[in-house]
Amino acid sequence: MSGERDPRAWRIDDDPFDKRTRPRSHSAARDDGTRRGTRVHFVQVGQDGRVSSSVFGEQHSHEPISIHRGSIWHFSKTEIEHLALATGAFTLALALMFSDGIWGLDAKKFPLYCVLSLITLAPAFLLHEFAHKFVARYYGCWAEFRADPSGLRFGVILAAIAGIVFMAPGAVMVAGNTTRSQFGKIAVAGPLTNVALWSIGFVALFVIGGVSRFSNGNQLLIDDIIAIWLTGNALLAAFNMIPFGPLDGKKIKTWSEPIFYTCLSMTVGIAYYTMTNFSLF
C-alpha cells in the first residue's frame, strides 16, 4: 500500500513481536492449556549499516518490520505494566539493600527506605530507558520497555539475602531498520542521560545541600539524598558502558570507537570521583 501512513495508526498498532507466528514444526512447550513462550530478539548490523532482526527459531530477515509512526511519547498499556513492575521490584530491592537485607529489616524505617529509593535511584533507571525509547522512536522504530521477570526475581531475592543489588530489570526492545549511526545513538542516549542527571545532582549538592533533615531524628541530610542520586547515576552510566553482551557499550563501540572510549573515560571518571567523595554505600 503506497502513500503516507495515517499518523493515528499508533493508537491501535500491536507489538510487532506478538505478530510473529510459531513455526509449525514446533509443538507447544506445554500441553496443559497454559502456554508459555520465550522470545529472544536478535539484532544484527550488516556491512551496509542496516539492522536486521529475528526472533529465536526464525531466520534473520532484512525486511522492514511493521511499526507505528505516532508520537514518540506514546506508551502502550503493556509497556506501562512492565515499567510499573520493574520500578516496583527495583525500589523494593534497593530498600532491602539499605536495610542490609531481611536480617536488618526495621519495620519503621523500611517505608522510608522505599520512598528514598523511589525518589533517588528509580529515576536513574527509568530515564535511562526512556532515553533509549525516545531516540529510537525519533528514528521511526517501534520501541517499548519489557521487564525481565526472572531478572527482577533474582535481584529481589539477592537483595533480601545478601543486602546487595545486582539486577537485570529489563530493557527497551527496538524493532525497525536503522543505520549504524542511528543504532549507536539509540544506545548512547541511555548513559548520557545518566551523566546529565549526575550533573544536575552535582550542582544541587552545592546549591541546596544540607539545608534540612527528615523528621523523627533520622540522620539522613539532603546532602545524603543527593549523594545517593549521584552514586546511582554514576554507577549505572559506567556499568552500561561495558562493551559486553547486551549492554550499551558494545553497541556504541560497534558504531564508533572514538565515541565509545570518550564516553567510557567520562563515565568511569565520574564513577570513581563519586565513589571516593560522595558514596554512602
N, C-alpha and C positions, 0 to 999 in steps of 0.2 A: 504494500500500500504506500503510495507516494504522498509527498506533502508533509507539512509540519504536523507534529503530534499535538493533540489537544492538551494544553498545559494543565487542564483539570484532571488529567488521567491519573496523576499520582494519588488522587483520593481513593481510587479503587484498585490500584495495582497491587498484586500479591508479591510475596517474597519470591524472587526468581528461583531460589534453591528448592522451594516447595513445588515448583513446576517440573522438576526432574522426575522421571519415572524409573522404577526399579527394573533392572534387566530381567527378562523373562526366564533366563537360565538360572536365576537365584530364587530360592524359596524364602519365605518369611522367616525371620530369626526366631519367632515364637509362634506356636500354633494354638495357644490357649485363649486367643481372642484379643490379646494385648500385644500389639506390635510395637517393637522398639527399633528405631533405626539410628545409625550413626553416620552422619555425613562428614566427610573430610574434604575441605575445599583446597585445591591446589592452584597456585598462581605461578605461571611460568613466563619469563620475559624472553622473547625471541631476539635474534640478531637484528631484526628491524626495529627493535624497541617497542613492539606491540605486545600486549599481555594476552595470553590465552589462559583459560581456566577450565577446570573439570572437577567432577565430584568423584570420590573414591569408587572404583569399579567401572568407570566410564573412560572413554578415550578423550584426550585433550582436544578441545575444539577452538578454532580461531574465529568461529562465527560469533557475531555480536549477541550478547545476552539481552533479553527483553528487559528494559529498565525504564523507570519513570523519570521524568524531567521536570518535576514540580519544584516547589520551594525547597531550598537547602535546609530549612528549619523544620521540615516535616519529620515527625516521629510516629511510627505505627504503634498500634496497641500492643503488639507482641514485643516491640523494642522497649517500650516503656515498662512492661512487666519484667523484662530481663534486666533493665537498668535498675529497677527497684530491688530486685532480688540480689544483684551483685553489690549494690550500695549497702543494703541491709547486712549482708554477710560480711562485707569488708569492715563496716563500722563495728559489728559485733566482735570480729577478730581483733581489731585494734583496741577495743575496750578491754578485752581479755588480756591483751599484751600489757596494757597499763596496770592491770590488776595482778601481774605476774602469774597469769593462768588461774585456773579454778582453785588452786591451793591458797592463793592470797586474796580470793574474792571477798570484797566488802560490800554487803547489800546496800549500804548507804552511799558509797562512793561510785558504785558501778554505773548508775544512771548518769552521773556527772561525766564519767569517762566516755559513755556512749555519745553524749552531746559534744564533748570535746573532740572526739574522733570525727564526728559528722561535720563540724564546722572548720576543722583544721586540715584533715587529711583526705576526706572524701572528695572535696573539690579538686585536689590534685589528680585523682583517678578519673573523675567524671569529665573534667575539662580537657584532659589529655585525650580521652576517647572522642569527645565532641569535636576536637580539632581534626582528628583523622576523618570523621564523618563529614564535616562541613567542607573540607577541601576536596574530598572525593566527590561529594555531591556537586561542588562547583564545576568539576570536570565532567559532569553528566553521568557519573556512575551510580548504581544502586549501592547504598552503604547503610548498614544498620548494625547496632551492637547486639551481640549474642553472648549470654553468660555461659560459663562452663560449670555446670553443677558439681562435677567431680572435683574440679579445682577449688571451688568455694567450700565444699565439704571438707576437703583435706586441710585447707587453710584455717578453718574454724577449729577443727579438732587439734591441729598442731598448736594453735594459739592457746587453746584451753589446757593442753597437757604441758607444753614447754614454755608458754609465755612469750613466744616469738611469732612473727607474722611472715609467712612465705606463701603467697597466694597467687594463683592464676585466675583472676575473676572472670575473664572472657576477653573478647576483642571485637573490633568493628570489622564485619565481613564486607568485603568490597567486590563487586562484580561489574565488569564492563571493560571496554577497550581503552587503554591509556598508553601514552608514550612512556619511555623510560624516565624522562624528566618529570612527567606528571606523577608517575608512580612513586618516585623518590620524594617529591614534595608532599604527597599524602603521608608518607612515613615520617618525614622530618617535622611535620606540623605538631605531633604529639610532644616530643622532647622540648621543642622551642616554646610551647605553651607552658610547660613546667618551669622553664627558665624565666619566662615573663612573670609567672606567679611568684617565683622566688624573688625576683627583683622588686615586686610590689611589697612583699613581706619585709625585704631588707630595708626599704625606705620607711615602711611603717614602724619598724623597730626603733628608729631614731626620732620619729615624729610623735608617736603616741605610746611608746613602750613604757611600762612601769607606772602607769597612772592610776590603776585601780586593782582591787583584789576581788576574788569570788567571796560570797558570803560564808558564814559559818566557820570562819577561821581557816578556810582552805588556803594553802600557801602558793597556789599557782597564780603568778602575776600575768598581766598582759604580755610582758616580755616572754614568759614561758609559752604562752599560746602561739605567739609569733615564731618562737624558736622551733616549735613542733611543725608549724606551717613551712618554715624554711627547710627543715630536715626532710620532711616528706617529699617536697617538690624536688629537692636536690638529688635525693637517692633515686626517685622514680625516673628523673631525666637521665642520670648516669647509667642506671641499670638497663634502660631501654636502648642505650647506645651500644650495648654489647653486640658485636657482629656475629650473632649465632642464632640458629633456628628461626622462629617466627618473630624475633624481636626487631624493632625498628632499625637498629644499627646495621643489620645485614642488608636490608633493602636500600638504606641510604648509601652504603659502601658500594653496592652494585650500580647505583646511579652515578655517584661522583665521589671518588676517594678524597679529593681536597676538601669537599664539604664535610664528608664523614669525619676526617681527622680534626677539622676545625671544631665541629660540634662535640666530638669526643673529648678533646682537650678542654673545651669550655665547661662541659658538664662534670667531668672528673675534677677539674679545678674547683668548681663551685661546691661539689660534694665534699671534697677534702677540707675546704675552708669552713664549711658549715659544721662538719663533724668535729673539727678541732676548736671551734669558737662558740657554737650555739647549741649543739645537740644535747637533748636531755635523756636520750636513750642509753 
